[in-house]
Amino acid sequence: MQSSRFRNGAAAAALGAACVLLCFADVFFGPYMSKNFRPNPPTSWVLALAAAAATLAVIVVVAWPRSHASVVRILAVTAFIYLIYRPLAMPWSFWLATFPLTPAQQFWLFRGPGGAIAGLLPSAVAVILGGRYLFGMTVREQWNGRLRPALRDLIYGGGAALALSALCLGGAAATGNGRVAWEPNWAGHGANLFSNLYEELLARGLLLQVTRRIGGNWFGILWTALVFGAMHPFGWYALGLALATWILAWAILRAGSLWAGYIVHQGLDFLMDSFLH
């Protein structure tokens, strides 16, 4: 019995460390595996975070053996999301780059914001299939119960996007951090229409539904916010996203569909990128 507890603890620790290390793979390996690349200063923080995650997993599993199934499931689905996000998306984009396409075609296909039309498409499909066949959650369940868009998605999603954008833009204007002016990038917004949906599936589809069923709605909201922040370049920007994007998961749960989170995501990107420079 005791050895079984420690085995579960070791498995949870390994998954926890893998989640963090996979997320920050670029910090260690560098863009395109360049021979001249040197790790950035945040490397020590990444190692400390990985060690803390592993240690915490061991303590929880060993001290509360009845919780080990829940802990391992949360860490397993998080590790699965990261495995699908980086190791699948990056080689896919490199392969797409081998095609003789014009810069405009590359922009729309995979070089635009968030990976444009196809950059994250295989990752999103893999998460849906993995959620169905590995974690036993149907597409409807991953979508938070309703697949068809409804007016309540627009109410919650649009309202959250307007409120959060107003807060951020007001703060930028008051502090002088950035220039506030209406200068939309329509091509970038068009590419975001696709990539933002894929990111919602990755960060607030399967992951949100698994974590909230185990730890409750607020745990799922906070966990997915941290994971989404960690999907972006390490630093203050990622931390800011983690602190701000909890509202996307909240909107999904309130509206009853992933479409609400997509509307928040798209609306926030549109307003911030159009007004803040």
N, C-alpha and C positions, 0 to 999 in steps of 0.2 A: 504493500500500500504506500509506504513512504517513498520507495523508489519510483512508483508511478507518479507521485506528486512532483518529484524532482524532474522526471522526464517531461511532464507537462510544462513545468516551469522553464525548462531549457528550450522547449519548442516555442513557447510564447516569447521568450527572450530573443531567440533567433529571428522570429518573425518581426518583432518590434524593431530590432536593429536593422533588419533588411528594409523595412519600410522607410526609415530615415535615410539610410545610405543610398538606396535606389533613387530617392527623391533628389538628392544632391549629387548624383553621379557626375554631373558636369563640373562640380567643384574639384573632384578628384582626378577625373580623366581629361577634362578640358575639351574645348571645341575641336571636333574632328581628330581627336587623339594627337594633337600637335606635340612634336618632340620638344619644342621650346616652351610649352605651357608649364606654369608653376601654380600650385594651389593658391587660392586667394586667402586673405586673412581670416575669413569666417570658418576655415577648415577646422580649427580647434574647437569652435563652437559646435560644429556639426558632429564631431567626434564625441564631445561632451553630451550632446543631446541624444545620440545613439546609445551611449553607455547608460544614460539616465533612463531611457525607455526600456532597455534590456533589464536593468536592475529593478525598475518598478514592476515589470511583468513578472519577474521571479518572485518578488516579495508578495505580490497579490496572489499569485497562484499557489505558493507554498503556504502562506498564512491563511488563505481562505480557499481550501480545496474545492468546495462546492461551486465556486465561481469560475473554475478553470475553463469550463466549456464556453462560457460567455466571453471570457478574456481572449481565448484563442480564436474564437470566431470573429471577434472585432478586429484583432490583429491580422487574421488571415484575409479578411475581405479588404482591409487597408493595403496589405502587401500585394494582393491581387490587382487592385486598382493601379498601384505604382508600377507593377510589372507590365501591365497593359499599356500604361501611359507613356513611359519613356522607352523601354527596350523595343516596343513594337512601333511606336510613332516615328522614332528617329531613323531606323533603317528604311522604313517605308518612304519617308521624305527624301532620303538620299537616293533611293531607287527612282522616284519620280523625277529627280533632278537630272537623270541620265537621258531623259527624252528630249528631242530637239524642239523645244518650245520657245516661244518669244517671251520676253520679260513680263508682258501683260498676261500671257497665258499661265506662266508660272505663278504670278501673283494670285490669280483667281483659283488656281488648282491647289497650291500648297504653301506659297510664300507669303500670302496675305496674313492679316492679324489672326492669331490663334491657329493658323494652319489652313485658313480659308475653306474651300469646299471639300477637299479630300485629305488634308493633312492628318486629322484626327478621326476620320471616318472608320478605318479598321479598328481603332481602339474602342470607339463607341459600340460598334457591332460586337466586338469581342466581350465587352462588359455585359451587354444584354444577354448574349449566349451563355457566358460564364455564370451570370446571375441565375439564369434559368436552369442550367444543367449541373452546376457545381454547388450553388447555394439554395436551390429549390425555390426561387422567387420568379413568378411569371412577369412578363413585360408590364402588365397592368399593375402589379404590385410595385414594381420598380418605378412606375410612373406615379406612384402614390394613389392609385385606385381609379383614376379617370384619364382615359387616353385622348378624349376629344376636348378641344379648347372650349372655354365658356367665358361668359362675361365676368364672373368672379375672379378669373385669372387676371384679366385686365385691371380690375379694380384694385386687387391686392398688389399685383406686380407693378402696375403703372404708378400707383400711389407710393409704394416703397421706393421706386426708382426716382421719382420726383423729389421725395423728402430727402433721400440720401444725397442726391446730386446738389440740391439746394444747400445742404449743410456743407458739403465739400467745397463747392464754388464760393459760398459765402466766406468760409474760412480762408480760402486762397486769396480772395479779394481783400479781406481785412488784414491779412499778414503780408501781402505783397509777394507771396510765393506763386509766381506764375502770372500770365497775362490772360485776362478774361475777355474774350471776344468771340463773336459768332463766325467761325471758319470751319465748316464741316468738311470732312473727307468722305465723300460719298462712296468711293471705291472701297475704302476700309470698312465703312459701315455695312456695305453689301457683303463683303467677305465674312464679317462677323455674324451675319444671319445664320450661317452654317456652323461656324466654329463654336459659337456660344451654346448652341444646342448640344453639340458633342461634349463640351465641357460640363454642362449640366448633367448629362448622363453619367459622366465619369465621377463627378464630385458629389452630386446630390440625387442620384438615382438609386442604384443598388446600395451604395455606402450609407446613405441617409436611412434607408428603410431597414437595413440590418442593425445599425447602431441604435436607432430609436426603439426598436422592438426589444433590445436588450437593456439599454440604459435609460429609456424614456426620451420624450421629445426634446427636452433641453440638452441632454447629453448628445443626442444626434445632431442637433443644431450646432453646438459648439465644436464637436469633433469634425464635422464636415467643413466648418469654417477654417479650422486649423489645417486640415488636409488640403483644401483649395489654396490657401495661402502658400503652403509648402510646394505646390505645383508650379509656382512662379519663381523667378530668380531670387536667390537667397539675399535677404537684406531688409531694410525698412519697408520697401514696397510690399514684400511678401507678408510682413507683419501687419501692415496696414490693411491688406486684403483680408487677412485672417480676422482682424478685429471688426471689419466692416461688413463682410459678406455673410455673417450669420443671418442677416435679414433675408437672404435669398431662400435659405432653408425654412425660415419662419413663414415666408409667403407661400411656399409649396405646401406646408402642412395646414395653413389656414385656408387656402383655396381648394386644396384637395387634388392638386395635379402638378406635375413637373412644369407645365406650361407657365405657371405663375413665376417660378424661378427664372425661366428663360426670358420672360418679359422684363423682370427686374434687371437681369444681366444685360440684355440688349439695350434697354432704356438707359441704364447707367453708363454703359460704354458710349452710347450715342451722345448723350448730354455732356459727359465729361470730355470726350475727345473733340466735340464740336466747340465747346466754350472755353476750355482751359488749355493754354499753350505755354 
